[in-house]
Amino acid sequence: MDRQLLPLVPRIVATLDERELRHVQVVAQKTAAKDAALAATSAFGDRVRPGMAAGPWLVIGDTREIGLSTPQKAPTYEYRLSLLARRGDLVTFGGEPHPDFENYRSHVLGTGPVVTLNLSSGEGNPLRPLAVRCRLDGEAFERIVEATRRKGGLTILPHIGMGSTWQLGAAVAEAANVAVHIASPPPRLTRCVNDKLWFATLISEVLGDDALPPTCAAYGPAALANRIRALARSAARVVVKVPYSAGGAGNVSVAANQVARASLADIKEYILDTLHALGWYDVYPLLVGLWEAPALSSPSVQLWIPTIDDGPPLIEGLFEQQLLGSEGTFVGSVPAELPERWRNQLANEAMRLAAVLQLVGYFGRCSLDALLVGQSFESADLHWIECNGRWGGVSIPMTIVNRLSRDPSRTKFVVAQRIGESQAPRPFADAVRGLDDLLFKPGNREQGVILLSPVEIEAGRGVQLLACAETNAAARELSEQAILILSRPSR
């Protein structure tokens, strides 16, 4: 793939030795043999394949097919991923695009205008995926097909490449009679890598049982309570996770001393009631594991995994996630400042995991989350937690910086995601005016703030932004200044 299609900036180099390469090849062969359809795309026709190609993009920033997603959260992700679009690309929205955000895109960031597709659900299901709406909305579908036919191809860039995206690709390819590329893994592989239990098995096979916290699966309510009771004997807290959820949305942690005092029936009732309140609908298995907190660090390795013919996976960044509360909700990230030993080990182990994924057919954006646990870095253990086989809260801002900064390899940036905070609502245009002296302006002011969504600002419940500077400390200071300005009442 031509790197000009998507700005990729390798920031860390990790090379596997012959023994490591042989081992990842063996694991990949076993993984593929266990599921012959893992990377299958034949159901979508021979014109649809993973990858990216010259021509227009269709950007679909949709999280509706991720477990426990809600319609209320969807617009934020639509705006955030839309900032990866280039001038003239097609971008989907689940409602009327915000005119002031489109103005900000074009006149402040200089990356617009884009061709927006308004795919309101109307009286229909608000959780209907945008890719399905593209396929069923005659006007939108015709605009996509016309652009594809005129340019001789299309790349669909989804937040997560589930089956609906691939079905849309197949429909467009058939109607336009040209090739359509999907910038994601095949849909079954996408579902597997985002499943915390599936990935826990892969961690164990690639890196060994000591590379993850004690983890097990519960296939029913009685087993769930028993697993929690058993693990609570060796830890201060136990966590139950919905394996297919994201960002801590399906996490429920419970203190071991609470478990010790409760009956199995009470444990079962409490956990099930809490999960139901989160939107879980009795789908098993569930993951039960030790909750390792506080941790010394919550590193996240940002990767781009090309097709096997285009070279090894690229490590684009090592970040430390900022997690909040007992459920570990993501609220931002900063470049990780870790001892060299841990940077090297994180890069090596991430590369081994990514190499297996590449060998079984993975393509696209990927991040791997871990924990460094212990009393000090000298005696810490590295435990891998999950794989995000999709775009996310770090990779999107990182790629925006790659595109807009004159020297992205040197630019430092932090991501701030404050959602649910109470503040005075303000029009997005007013926020842009209020931050004018701090805004990042490509080619003009490259130490500044980039706003990622208008949704939280206008609702008075937070902000999503990234701040760029020459140092981590300066970027943090910029983000704090911006958040302080936005927390004040609008004039």
C-alpha positions as CSV (number, residue, x, y, z in Angstrom):
1,M,0.0,0.0,0.0
2,D,1.3,3.5,-0.9
3,R,1.9,5.3,2.4
4,Q,0.7,8.5,0.8
5,L,-2.9,7.0,0.9
6,L,-2.7,7.1,4.7
7,P,0.0,8.9,6.6
8,L,1.9,6.3,8.5
9,V,4.8,7.3,10.7
10,P,6.8,4.4,12.4
11,R,8.1,5.7,15.7
12,I,9.5,2.5,17.2
13,V,11.4,-0.3,15.5
14,A,11.2,-3.9,16.7
15,T,12.7,-6.8,14.8
16,L,11.9,-10.4,15.6
17,D,14.7,-13.0,15.7
18,E,14.5,-16.3,13.9
19,R,13.2,-18.2,16.9
20,E,10.5,-15.7,17.5
21,L,9.6,-15.7,13.8
22,R,9.3,-19.5,13.8
23,H,7.1,-19.5,16.8
24,V,4.7,-16.8,15.5
25,Q,4.4,-18.8,12.2
26,V,3.5,-22.0,14.2
27,V,0.9,-20.1,16.2
28,A,-0.6,-18.5,13.1
29,Q,-0.9,-21.9,11.4
30,K,-2.6,-23.4,14.4
31,T,-5.0,-20.4,14.7
32,A,-5.9,-20.5,11.0
33,A,-6.4,-24.3,11.1
34,K,-8.9,-24.0,14.0
35,D,-11.1,-21.7,12.0
36,A,-10.9,-22.1,8.2
37,A,-13.2,-19.1,7.7
38,L,-11.3,-16.7,10.0
39,A,-10.1,-14.5,7.1
40,A,-12.6,-15.5,4.5
41,T,-14.1,-12.8,2.1
42,S,-15.4,-15.0,-0.7
43,A,-19.0,-14.4,0.3
44,F,-18.6,-10.8,-0.8
45,G,-17.3,-11.5,-4.3
46,D,-13.9,-11.3,-5.9
47,R,-14.0,-7.5,-6.3
48,V,-14.0,-6.9,-2.6
49,R,-10.8,-7.3,-0.6
50,P,-8.9,-5.9,2.4
51,G,-6.7,-2.9,1.6
52,M,-6.6,0.6,0.4
53,A,-6.2,2.0,-3.1
54,A,-6.2,5.2,-5.1
55,G,-9.5,6.9,-5.5
56,P,-12.2,8.2,-3.2
57,W,-12.8,7.1,0.4
58,L,-16.1,6.4,2.1
59,V,-15.5,7.2,5.8
60,I,-17.9,5.4,8.2
61,G,-17.2,6.4,11.8
62,D,-19.8,4.0,13.2
63,T,-19.7,2.2,16.6
64,R,-23.2,0.9,16.6
65,E,-22.1,-2.8,16.0
66,I,-19.8,-2.7,19.0
67,G,-21.2,-4.4,22.1
68,L,-23.1,-2.2,24.5
69,S,-22.9,0.8,22.2
70,T,-25.7,3.3,22.5
71,P,-27.2,5.8,19.9
72,Q,-26.3,8.7,22.2
73,K,-22.6,8.0,21.9
74,A,-22.6,7.4,18.1
75,P,-22.4,11.0,16.8
76,T,-19.1,11.7,18.6
77,Y,-17.4,8.8,16.8
78,E,-18.8,9.9,13.5
79,Y,-17.2,13.3,13.8
80,R,-14.0,12.0,15.2
81,L,-13.3,9.5,12.4
82,S,-14.5,12.0,9.8
83,L,-11.4,14.1,10.4
84,L,-9.4,11.4,8.6
85,A,-11.3,12.2,5.4
86,R,-9.5,14.1,2.6
87,R,-11.0,16.9,0.6
88,G,-13.8,15.5,-1.6
89,D,-14.1,12.1,0.2
90,L,-17.5,10.8,1.2
91,V,-18.4,10.9,4.9
92,T,-21.4,9.3,6.6
93,F,-23.4,10.9,9.4
94,G,-26.4,9.5,11.3
95,G,-28.0,12.9,11.1
96,E,-27.5,16.4,9.6
97,P,-23.8,17.2,9.7
98,H,-23.0,20.2,11.9
99,P,-22.3,23.2,9.6
100,D,-20.0,24.9,12.1
101,F,-17.9,21.7,12.4
102,E,-17.7,21.4,8.6
103,N,-16.6,25.1,8.5
104,Y,-13.9,24.3,11.1
105,R,-12.8,21.3,9.0
106,S,-12.4,23.4,5.9
107,H,-11.2,26.8,7.1
108,V,-9.2,26.0,10.2
109,L,-7.8,22.5,9.5
110,G,-7.9,22.9,5.7
111,T,-9.0,19.3,5.1
112,G,-12.5,20.0,3.6
113,P,-14.9,20.3,2.2
114,V,-16.0,16.7,2.2
115,V,-19.1,15.1,0.6
116,T,-21.5,14.4,3.5
117,L,-24.1,11.7,3.5
118,N,-27.0,12.4,5.9
119,L,-28.3,8.9,6.9
120,S,-30.9,9.7,9.6
121,S,-32.7,6.7,10.9
122,G,-36.0,8.7,11.0
123,E,-38.6,6.5,12.6
124,G,-36.4,3.5,12.2
125,N,-33.9,1.7,14.5
126,P,-31.3,4.3,15.8
127,L,-28.9,1.4,16.2
128,R,-29.1,0.4,12.5
129,P,-25.5,0.5,11.3
130,L,-24.6,3.4,8.9
131,A,-23.3,0.9,6.4
132,V,-26.7,-0.7,6.2
133,R,-28.3,2.7,5.8
134,C,-25.9,3.4,3.0
135,R,-27.0,0.3,1.2
136,L,-30.7,0.8,1.8
137,D,-30.9,4.5,1.2
138,G,-31.4,4.8,-2.6
139,E,-30.1,8.4,-2.9
140,A,-27.0,7.8,-0.7
141,F,-26.2,4.5,-2.4
142,E,-26.4,6.0,-5.8
143,R,-24.0,8.9,-4.8
144,I,-21.5,6.3,-3.6
145,V,-21.8,4.2,-6.7
146,E,-21.5,7.2,-9.0
147,A,-18.3,8.4,-7.2
148,T,-16.9,4.9,-7.3
149,R,-17.7,4.5,-11.0
150,R,-16.3,7.9,-11.9
151,K,-13.0,7.3,-10.2
152,G,-12.7,3.6,-11.0
153,G,-12.6,2.4,-7.4
154,L,-13.5,3.0,-3.7
155,T,-11.9,2.5,-0.4
156,I,-14.3,2.1,2.6
157,L,-12.6,3.3,5.8
158,P,-14.8,2.1,8.7
159,H,-14.4,2.6,12.4
160,I,-14.7,-1.2,12.7
161,G,-15.0,-3.6,9.8
162,M,-18.0,-5.7,10.7
163,G,-20.2,-7.6,8.2
164,S,-22.4,-4.7,7.3
165,T,-19.4,-2.8,5.9
166,W,-18.3,-5.7,3.8
167,Q,-21.9,-6.2,2.5
168,L,-21.9,-2.6,1.5
169,G,-18.6,-3.0,-0.3
170,A,-20.0,-6.0,-2.2
171,A,-23.1,-4.1,-3.2
172,V,-21.1,-1.1,-4.5
173,A,-18.6,-3.3,-6.3
174,E,-21.5,-5.1,-8.1
175,A,-23.3,-1.9,-9.0
176,A,-20.2,0.0,-10.2
177,N,-18.5,-3.1,-11.7
178,V,-15.1,-2.1,-10.1
179,A,-13.0,-3.2,-7.2
180,V,-13.8,-2.0,-3.7
181,H,-11.2,-2.1,-0.9
182,I,-12.1,-2.3,2.8
183,A,-9.5,-0.7,5.2
184,S,-10.1,-3.4,7.8
185,P,-9.6,-7.1,8.5
186,P,-12.2,-9.5,7.2
187,P,-15.3,-9.4,9.3
188,R,-14.9,-12.7,11.2
189,L,-11.4,-11.9,12.1
190,T,-12.5,-8.4,13.1
191,R,-15.0,-9.9,15.5
192,C,-12.5,-12.4,16.9
193,V,-9.6,-9.9,17.6
194,N,-12.0,-7.6,19.4
195,D,-13.2,-10.4,21.6
196,K,-11.3,-10.3,24.9
197,L,-11.5,-14.0,25.5
198,W,-10.3,-14.9,22.0
199,F,-7.4,-12.5,22.3
200,A,-6.5,-13.8,25.8
201,T,-6.0,-17.3,24.2
202,L,-3.8,-15.8,21.6
203,I,-1.7,-13.9,24.2
204,S,-1.1,-17.2,26.0
205,E,-0.1,-19.1,22.9
206,V,2.2,-16.4,21.6
207,L,3.8,-15.1,24.9
208,G,2.9,-17.7,27.5
209,D,0.4,-17.8,30.4
210,D,2.4,-15.3,32.5
211,A,1.8,-12.6,29.9
212,L,-1.8,-11.9,31.0
213,P,-3.6,-11.7,34.3
214,P,-5.4,-14.8,35.6
215,T,-8.4,-15.0,33.2
216,C,-11.2,-17.5,32.6
217,A,-14.5,-17.8,30.8
218,A,-17.9,-18.2,32.5
219,Y,-20.6,-19.9,30.3
220,G,-23.6,-19.4,32.6
221,P,-24.8,-17.6,35.8
222,A,-23.8,-20.3,38.2
223,A,-20.3,-20.7,36.7
224,L,-19.9,-16.9,36.8
225,A,-20.5,-16.7,40.5
226,N,-18.2,-19.6,41.2
227,R,-15.4,-18.1,39.0
228,I,-15.7,-14.8,40.9
229,R,-15.5,-16.5,44.3
230,A,-12.5,-18.5,43.3
231,L,-10.5,-15.6,41.9
232,A,-11.4,-13.4,44.8
233,R,-9.3,-15.6,47.1
234,S,-6.1,-14.3,45.4
235,A,-6.8,-10.6,44.6
236,A,-8.2,-7.4,46.1
237,R,-10.6,-7.0,43.2
238,V,-12.2,-9.2,40.5
239,V,-13.5,-7.9,37.2
240,V,-16.2,-9.3,34.9
241,K,-16.0,-8.1,31.3
242,V,-18.4,-8.4,28.4
243,P,-15.8,-9.7,25.9
244,Y,-17.1,-7.9,22.8
245,S,-17.5,-4.4,24.5
246,A,-15.1,-1.5,24.2
247,G,-13.5,1.2,26.4
248,G,-14.5,-0.2,29.8
249,A,-18.2,-0.1,28.8
250,G,-18.8,-3.7,29.8
251,N,-16.5,-3.9,32.9
252,V,-17.9,-4.6,36.4
253,S,-15.4,-4.8,39.2
254,V,-16.1,-6.0,42.7
255,A,-14.0,-6.0,45.9
256,A,-12.8,-9.4,47.2
257,N,-14.0,-8.6,50.7
258,Q,-17.5,-8.0,49.3
259,V,-17.4,-11.4,47.6
260,A,-16.1,-13.1,50.8
261,R,-19.2,-11.9,52.7
262,A,-21.8,-12.8,50.1
263,S,-23.5,-16.0,49.1
264,L,-23.1,-17.3,45.6
265,A,-26.7,-16.4,44.9
266,D,-26.1,-12.8,46.0
267,I,-22.9,-12.6,43.9
268,K,-24.8,-13.8,40.8
269,E,-27.7,-11.4,41.4
270,Y,-25.5,-8.4,41.9
271,I,-23.3,-9.0,38.8
272,L,-26.2,-9.9,36.5
273,D,-28.2,-6.8,37.6
274,T,-25.2,-4.6,37.1
275,L,-24.5,-6.0,33.6
276,H,-28.2,-5.7,32.6
277,A,-28.1,-2.0,33.6
278,L,-25.2,-1.6,31.2
279,G,-27.2,-3.0,28.3
280,W,-25.9,-6.6,28.4
281,Y,-28.5,-9.1,27.2
282,D,-27.5,-12.5,28.6
283,V,-24.9,-13.4,26.0
284,Y,-22.2,-15.8,27.3
285,P,-19.3,-16.4,27.8
286,L,-18.2,-13.6,30.0
287,L,-14.6,-13.0,31.0
288,V,-13.7,-13.2,34.7
289,G,-10.3,-12.0,35.7
290,L,-8.2,-10.3,38.4
291,W,-8.5,-6.5,38.4
292,E,-4.9,-5.3,38.6
293,A,-5.1,-1.8,40.1
294,P,-3.5,0.5,40.7
295,A,-1.0,-0.2,37.9
296,L,2.3,1.5,37.3
297,S,1.3,2.2,33.7
298,S,-1.4,1.4,31.3
299,P,0.5,1.4,28.0
300,S,-1.1,1.1,24.6
301,V,0.9,0.2,21.5
302,Q,-0.5,1.7,18.2
303,L,0.1,-0.4,15.1
304,W,-0.6,-0.4,11.4
305,I,-0.7,-4.0,10.0
306,P,-0.3,-4.0,6.2
307,T,-0.9,-7.0,4.0
308,I,1.8,-9.6,4.2
309,D,3.3,-8.4,0.8
310,D,3.8,-4.9,2.0
311,G,6.2,-5.7,4.9
312,P,6.0,-6.2,8.6
313,P,3.6,-4.4,11.0
314,L,4.5,-0.8,11.9
315,I,4.6,0.5,15.4
316,E,3.5,4.1,15.2
317,G,3.4,4.9,18.9
318,L,3.6,3.9,22.5
319,F,1.1,5.8,24.7
320,E,0.0,5.7,28.2
321,Q,-3.8,5.5,28.7
322,Q,-5.4,7.7,31.3
323,L,-8.1,5.5,32.9
324,L,-10.7,6.7,35.4
325,G,-12.6,4.8,38.1
326,S,-13.0,1.2,39.1
327,E,-14.2,0.2,35.6
328,G,-11.2,1.7,33.9
329,T,-12.9,4.2,31.6
330,F,-10.7,5.8,29.0
331,V,-10.3,9.6,29.4
332,G,-7.2,10.3,27.4
333,S,-3.7,9.4,26.6
334,V,-0.1,10.8,26.6
335,P,3.1,9.5,25.0
336,A,4.5,6.9,27.4
337,E,7.6,7.9,29.3
338,L,8.8,4.5,30.4
339,P,12.2,3.0,31.1
340,E,14.0,1.8,28.0
341,R,13.7,-1.9,29.1
342,W,10.0,-1.7,29.1
343,R,9.7,0.2,25.9
344,N,11.8,-2.5,24.2
345,Q,9.8,-5.3,25.7
346,L,6.4,-3.7,24.9
347,A,7.5,-3.2,21.3
348,N,8.9,-6.8,20.9
349,E,5.9,-8.5,22.4
350,A,3.4,-6.3,20.5
351,M,5.3,-7.1,17.2
352,R,5.0,-10.8,18.0
353,L,1.3,-10.6,18.5
354,A,0.8,-8.3,15.4
355,A,2.9,-10.7,13.3
356,V,0.5,-13.6,14.1
357,L,-2.5,-11.4,13.2
358,Q,-0.9,-10.4,9.9
359,L,-0.2,-14.0,9.1
360,V,-3.8,-15.0,9.6
361,G,-5.1,-12.2,7.3
362,Y,-5.3,-9.0,9.4
363,F,-5.1,-5.7,7.6
364,G,-5.5,-2.2,9.1
365,R,-5.4,-0.2,12.3
366,C,-4.8,-2.1,15.5
367,S,-3.9,-1.2,19.1
368,L,-2.8,-3.5,21.9
369,D,-3.5,-2.6,25.5
370,A,-1.4,-3.7,28.5
371,L,-0.7,-3.1,32.2
372,L,2.6,-2.8,34.0
373,V,1.9,-4.0,37.5
374,G,4.0,-4.2,40.7
375,Q,5.6,-2.1,43.3
376,S,8.2,-0.6,41.0
377,F,9.4,-0.7,37.4
378,E,12.4,-2.8,38.5
379,S,10.2,-5.6,39.7
380,A,7.1,-5.1,37.5
381,D,5.2,-7.6,35.4
382,L,3.9,-6.9,31.9
383,H,0.3,-8.2,31.3
384,W,-1.5,-7.8,28.0
385,I,-5.2,-7.1,28.3
386,E,-6.9,-6.7,25.0
387,C,-6.7,-5.9,21.3
388,N,-8.6,-3.1,19.6
389,G,-9.0,-4.2,16.0
390,R,-10.5,-0.9,15.0
391,W,-9.8,2.8,15.1
392,G,-9.8,4.4,18.5
393,G,-9.3,7.2,20.9
394,V,-5.5,7.3,20.3
395,S,-5.1,6.1,16.7
396,I,-7.4,8.7,15.2
397,P,-5.7,11.7,16.8
398,M,-2.3,10.2,16.0
399,T,-3.2,9.9,12.4
400,I,-4.6,13.4,12.3
401,V,-1.2,14.6,13.6
402,N,0.6,12.5,11.0
403,R,-1.4,14.2,8.3
404,L,-1.5,17.8,9.5
405,S,1.9,18.3,11.2
406,R,5.0,19.3,9.1
407,D,7.1,17.0,11.2
408,P,4.9,14.4,12.9
409,S,7.8,12.2,14.1
410,R,8.9,15.1,16.4
411,T,5.5,16.5,17.4
412,K,4.3,15.6,20.9
413,F,0.6,15.4,21.6
414,V,-1.9,14.5,24.3
415,V,-5.5,13.4,23.9
416,A,-8.1,14.6,26.3
417,Q,-11.5,12.9,26.4
418,R,-13.8,14.4,29.0
419,I,-17.2,13.0,28.7
420,G,-20.0,13.4,31.2
421,E,-18.6,16.5,32.9
422,S,-21.1,19.1,33.7
423,Q,-20.5,22.5,32.2
424,A,-22.4,25.3,30.5
425,P,-23.5,24.3,26.9
426,R,-22.1,26.5,24.2
427,P,-22.4,26.6,20.4
428,F,-19.4,25.0,18.7
429,A,-18.7,28.2,16.7
430,D,-18.4,30.0,20.0
431,A,-15.9,27.4,21.3
432,V,-13.8,27.8,18.2
433,R,-13.8,31.6,18.7
434,G,-13.0,31.3,22.3
435,L,-10.0,29.0,21.6
436,D,-8.8,30.9,18.5
437,D,-5.4,31.8,20.1
438,L,-4.8,28.2,21.0
439,L,-6.0,26.4,17.8
440,F,-3.7,24.3,15.7
441,K,-3.6,25.8,12.2
442,P,-1.6,23.6,9.7
443,G,1.4,25.4,8.3
444,N,0.8,28.4,10.5
445,R,0.5,27.5,14.2
446,E,1.5,23.9,14.8
447,Q,1.6,24.1,18.6
448,G,-2.1,24.1,19.4
449,V,-5.4,22.4,20.0
450,I,-7.5,20.3,17.5
451,L,-11.2,19.8,18.4
452,L,-12.4,16.3,17.6
453,S,-16.2,16.7,18.0
454,P,-18.9,19.3,18.6
455,V,-21.2,17.0,20.4
456,E,-20.0,17.2,24.0
457,I,-19.3,21.0,23.8
458,E,-22.8,21.8,22.6
459,A,-24.4,19.4,25.1
460,G,-22.4,20.9,28.1
461,R,-21.0,17.5,29.0
462,G,-17.3,17.7,28.2
463,V,-14.9,17.9,25.3
464,Q,-12.8,15.8,23.0
465,L,-9.5,17.3,21.8
466,L,-5.9,16.8,21.1
467,A,-3.1,19.2,21.9
468,C,0.2,19.4,19.9
469,A,3.5,20.9,21.1
470,E,7.2,20.4,21.1
471,T,7.2,18.6,24.5
472,N,4.8,16.4,26.4
473,A,4.6,18.9,29.2
474,A,3.7,21.8,26.8
475,A,1.0,19.7,25.2
476,R,-0.5,18.9,28.6
477,E,-0.5,22.5,29.5
478,L,-2.2,23.5,26.2
479,S,-4.9,20.8,26.7
480,E,-5.5,22.1,30.3
481,Q,-5.8,25.7,29.1
482,A,-8.3,24.7,26.5
483,I,-10.4,22.7,28.9
484,L,-10.4,25.6,31.4
485,I,-11.6,28.0,28.7
486,L,-14.4,25.7,27.6
487,S,-15.5,25.2,31.3
488,R,-16.3,28.9,31.6
489,P,-19.7,30.2,30.7
490,S,-20.1,31.4,27.2
491,R,-20.2,35.1,26.8
